[in-house]
Amino acid sequence: MTASAWDRHSAIRPSCKGWLNLHMNLLLILGFCATAQAAPHLLCEVTYAGQTHVLKAQPVSDPYTVEAVDIGGRFFFKMVMIGSASQVDYIKLYAYLNQEPRPLIVQEVKYLPPFRKTTQPYLLTGQQHVYADPIERELIYKCWLGGVQP
């Protein structure tokens, strides 16, 4: 690529490039999940303090085997999808505030069937904002569900 062509393509500001790369990677992951896996899968994008984590869940039979993921040392996020490769019985999402002596649950959301039957992931939750702590720290997440067989 010549220098002038490179200059034309670098018109995106550096702060936007990170956002663009993150969402392009997410689209690639979603596309891969839709084509490579027939089983249901849940993908969540969880953001705290400007750092985004992409988390994935598969169906399990025991919700107590699923561990919460540390998000920035301030929150924990847990995704539980109960079911099998052929169906989803329910989905629960949990957000915890990391505090002493133990984490405090600040949000629990339950999604029940019927779920949209499509191999293409679709936005299940919308964008959620959870506030916790005395100074109202913000956790933002949104989740996509895919691979639910027709």
RAZICOR-V81403 format. One record per residue. N is the residue number from 1. SS is DSSP state (H for helix, E for strand, L for the rest). PHI is phi in degrees with one decimal (none if undefined). NEAR is the number of other ideal C-beta (glycine too) atoms within 10 Angstrom. Layout:
N;SS;PHI;NEAR
N;SS;PHI;NEAR
This chain:
1;L;none;8
2;L;-75.6;7
3;H;-60.9;6
4;H;-69.0;7
5;H;-66.5;9
6;H;-62.2;9
7;H;-61.7;10
8;H;-64.4;9
9;H;-83.2;8
10;L;-99.9;10
11;L;-73.0;7
12;L;-70.5;10
13;L;-65.1;10
14;H;-56.0;7
15;H;-67.0;8
16;H;-79.3;10
17;H;-61.2;11
18;H;-61.6;12
19;H;-63.2;12
20;H;-63.9;12
21;H;-62.5;10
22;H;-60.0;14
23;H;-72.0;12
24;H;-66.7;10
25;H;-62.2;11
26;H;-62.0;16
27;H;-62.6;11
28;H;-64.0;10
29;H;-62.6;16
30;H;-62.4;18
31;H;-63.4;13
32;H;-63.0;10
33;H;-61.2;20
34;H;-69.2;17
35;H;-97.3;10
36;H;-89.8;9
37;L;-129.3;14
38;L;-92.1;12
39;L;-74.6;16
40;L;-60.2;23
41;E;-148.6;22
42;E;-120.9;25
43;E;-125.4;20
44;E;-122.1;21
45;E;-107.1;18
46;E;-117.8;24
47;E;-123.8;18
48;E;-144.3;20
49;L;53.4;12
50;L;80.7;7
51;E;-108.4;9
52;E;-110.0;16
53;E;-114.0;15
54;E;-106.1;13
55;E;-115.4;16
56;E;-129.8;11
57;E;-133.3;19
58;E;-116.3;15
59;L;-62.6;20
60;E;-131.7;14
61;L;-98.4;9
62;L;-121.9;8
63;H;-66.4;13
64;H;-78.5;7
65;H;-86.2;8
66;L;-85.2;17
67;L;-99.3;8
68;L;-75.7;16
69;E;-104.0;14
70;E;-69.4;14
71;E;-117.6;22
72;L;65.1;15
73;L;72.7;9
74;L;-111.4;17
75;E;-126.0;26
76;E;-124.4;20
77;E;-131.1;21
78;E;-129.3;19
79;E;-118.1;21
80;E;-123.0;20
81;E;-118.6;21
82;E;-92.9;16
83;E;159.6;19
84;L;-139.8;12
85;L;-67.4;12
86;L;-106.3;11
87;L;-157.9;13
88;E;-112.6;23
89;E;-80.5;12
90;E;-167.0;14
91;E;-127.8;24
92;E;-125.8;15
93;E;-118.8;23
94;E;-127.3;18
95;E;-120.7;24
96;E;-121.7;23
97;E;-88.6;18
98;L;-80.3;17
99;L;-148.0;11
100;L;-91.8;6
101;L;-85.9;5
102;L;-153.3;8
103;L;-58.9;17
104;E;-109.7;14
105;E;-71.1;13
106;E;-114.1;17
107;E;-156.4;18
108;E;-132.3;11
109;E;-126.4;15
110;E;-121.0;9
111;E;-114.8;16
112;E;-114.0;9
113;L;-63.1;12
114;L;-82.0;7
115;L;-102.2;17
116;L;-59.0;12
117;L;-90.1;10
118;L;-159.1;14
119;L;-82.4;15
120;L;-79.1;14
121;L;-61.7;23
122;E;-132.6;12
123;E;-69.3;10
124;L;-88.6;19
125;L;-100.6;16
126;L;71.1;8
127;L;-87.5;11
128;E;-107.2;16
129;E;-121.3;10
130;E;-117.2;19
131;E;-115.5;12
132;E;-154.6;20
133;L;87.1;14
134;L;-59.3;5
135;L;-104.6;6
136;L;54.7;7
137;E;-67.9;16
138;E;-113.6;14
139;E;-111.3;24
140;E;-120.6;13
141;E;-148.6;26
142;E;-150.9;15
143;E;-130.2;23
144;E;-114.7;20
145;E;-114.3;23
146;E;-145.6;21
147;L;78.3;22
148;L;-78.4;22
149;L;-74.9;13
150;L;-68.3;6
